[in-house]
Amino acid sequence: MSDDDRRPDLLYHYTTTQGLIGILDSDCLWATEVRFLNDVSEASYGREVVLEALRAAIKAEQDKGRLRNLRTALSYFTPRLGWDMSSIVVCFSEQPDQLSQWRAYGRGGGFAIGFDRSALEQERTFADAPAFYLVPVMYERSAQLRAAAGSIRQYLDHPKMAKLESGEGVAVALFLQVAVFKNVAFEEEREWRAVTHVGVNPCPLKFRPSPWGPTPYGTFPLRTAHDATSPVREVRVGPSAHPDTVRAGVDLLLKSHGLDVPVIPSKVPLR
């Protein structure tokens, strides 16, 4: 199945008990800056793919003006941690009951909130950044390189696509792709991400503590001006020694927020 064919009805966000309560109370999800995700190597991998595509474009380009723009784009992807621009993301999975996800994101049991994908695709904005884009993560290296090369051509050949200077416009598009390129070893996760570009300095990011220190994030609202209904369609309960008790608590929590949706226990055996 190609990435273009992946159109599941529901997408799942794995979280802890504290996360579940916070999401329902606030009606939003946290969008974490891509360099501060649980696997910090993710941004490095995406950056390597983008650099490979940019260097190939520079090697093949003859026009001096386009070369200048390509080198401008390349300058944004420096090895230092403090990039001039980046992306914030919310992570989802097509998989509703996956052991590796329970282990990674559902510490102490955990939950997978099932959201209506079409509702998540409705336009949302963060601060003065562009709208979030909901897209499937790409895992195949050759497909990633083709996508990056396509973005480069789009901005160089059609400058009206962005108000930014062409070199910076290419960089913005590629920073979005850094956030959705992952190593093929993670393909079983069948991940999707809601992603938007942020310039770290102008956008009013919030910060929370994490193992990586102060961690920047934005918020992804669950309800929009176009649709005030909740996109939550079900909640999966992770492996637990007391599944019936946990399920009853989740059901009461959902009803306290006016949500009457299924609460489904995991089929993964507790170890």
N, C-alpha and C positions, 0 to 999 in steps of 0.2 A: 504493500500500500504506500503510495506516495504521500508527501506532506500535504499536497493539495486535496487529497481524498479524505483526510482526517476531519470529519465533521461530527463529532459525538454530540448527543443531546445534552449530556451532563459532563461537567468538569469538576474535579474534586480538589479541595484544598485541605491538606493534612495539617493538624494542629494539636496542641495540648488542651487540657481542661481549661487552663487560664486563657488560652487563645480563643477557644470556643466562646467562653463567656464574654470576653472583650469584643469579639467580632459582632456578636448579637447585640451587646449593649451600645456599641458605637455605630453600628450599621456601616462599617467600613473594614477594609483589609489594609495591612501595612505593605507598602511597596518599598523594598529594601534596595539601597544602592548596590549595584551589581558586584562591586569588589568586596562586599561584606556579607555575602551569602554563606550558607553553612560550609560549602566547599569553595574555599577561596581560590582554588586553581581554575575555576570556571572562567573567570574574566581573563586570566592569562591565556587560556586555550583560545577563546574567541579572538583575543588581540593578535595571537600568532597567525590565525587564519586571515584576518584582515590585513596584517602586514604583508603576508605572502601575496595577496591579491594586489595590494598597492604597488609592491616592488615589481610584480609582473607587468602591471600597467605602465609604470615608469620606464621599464626596459623596452617596451614595445612602442612607446609614444614618440612621435617625431616633432609635433608642434610645440614651440617654445612656451606659448601661453598656457597650453594644457599641461605641459610639464611643470610649470610653476604652480599651477593649482594642485596637481598631484603631490608635489613636494610639500605644499602647505598642509594638505590633508595628512600626509605622513608625519608631519611635525607634531600633530596632536596625540599620536600614539607613542609617547615617549616611555622609556622603561621605568621612570619614577612613579611612585604610587600616586602622587597628586596630579592626576590628569586634569586638564583644563575643562573637560566636559565628561559626562558619563550618562548612565541610565539608571532608572529605578524600576524594579520589577515586582510583580506578584506571581507566585508559582502555583500552577495547577497540574493535575494529572488526569489522564483518561482512565486510570486504573482505580477502582473504588475500594479495593481490598488487597493491597500488595504488601507482603511481608517487609521488603526493604524500606518501604515508605513508613510503615509502623515503627520500624527500628530507628529510622532517621529523624522523623518529625513527630512521632506520637509517643514520646517518652512517658512511661507509666501507663500505657494503654493507648491513649490518644483518640482522635476523631478525624473523620474525613467528611467535610461539608460538601454536599453535592449541589452545584449551582447550575442553573439553566445557561447553557453556553450562549444562546442567542441574546439573552438579557445582558450578559457580560460584554457582548460586542457593541452595545449601545454607547454613544459618545460620552466620554468622561474626560475632564481636564484636571490637571494639578497645577495650582498657582498660575504662573504665567508661562508654563511649559506647554508644548503641543499636547494633543489628546493622546490618551493611552491607545495602544494597538494590541489586540489579542491575537496571538499567532502561535502556531505549533513550533516547538523547538526542532531545530534541524540537527541531525546526527551524522549524516554522511558527508565526509570531508569534500568530496568532489562537488556535491550539491551546494555546500557552504561557499566554496570558492566561486562557483558560477553565480550565486546570489550576490556575493560581494562585488564581483566584476560587473554584474548588471547594474548595481547601484552606482558604481563609479561611472559607467557609460551614461546612465540616465542624467546625472548631474552635470557632466561635462558636455554632453551633446544637447541638453535642453535646459539652459540656465534659468528659464522662466519657472522651472519647477520649484525654485527656492528664492527667497528674497536675499539670502545670504550670498556672500562671495562664493564662487564655485568651489574653491578649495575647502572652505569651512562647511559648505553645504554637503560635500562628499563626506567629510568627517562626521557630521551629525548623523547622516544615514548609516554610516558604518558603525558608529557607537551603538545604535539600536540593534544592529546585527550581532555585535559582540555579546549582547545579552541573550541571544537566542541560538547561539552556536554551542553545542556540547559534544564532548567526545562520544564516539559510537558505543563505548562501554556502558553508557547510561541509557541506551535506547529502550530498555525494558520499562523505564519509567513513563514513557509516552507523555512527556511533559508539554504543557502549554504555558505561555507567559503573557501577562499584560505588561506592556513596557512603554515607557515614555522617556524622552531625552530631557536631561536637566543640566544647565550650567551650574556647577556647584556654588559659585559666588552669588549670582543674582537670585536664585530661587530659594525661598524660605523653607529649607528642609528642617525637619524635626530630628531629634537625636534620642537614642535609647541605649542602655548598657548592653553589651554582649561580650563574648569571649575575645572579640577583636577590639575592645575599647568602645569609645563613643561611636555609635553606628547610625549613619544618616538614613532617613526614610521619609517617604511621603504617604499620603493616604489615597486609597482607591475606594470611592463611595459605592455602596451596593445599590443604592436607589438613585435614579436620575430625574432630571426635570421632565423627561419624556415618559417615564414609567416609575411611579411611586411605590409599586409593589416590590416585595422582596424577591430576589432571584434564588433564594434557598429552596431546594426541592426535596432534599432528604439529608439525613445525617447517618453516617456509618460509625458504629462503635468499635474501636479496636479491641484486640485480644485482652481479656480481663478475667480475673479470678471470680468476679461477681457481675457477670454481664447483665442479669436481670435488674439488679439494683442500679447500675450505671445507666441502663436504658431508661428506667423509670425517671431518674433525675434529669436526663436529657429531654425527655418528653415534657416534663414540667417546665423546664427552662424555655423550650421552644414555645409552649403555650403561653408563658408569661409575656412573650413578645408577639403574640397574636399569630403564631405559625403552627399550622396543623399539617405536618409533613411526616413521612415515615421515618422511624428510627430503626436501623437495621444492624444487627450484630454481625461482627466479623466471623467468617468461616475459617480463619487462620487459627490453628490450635495454639493455646497458651503454653509456653515452655518455661 
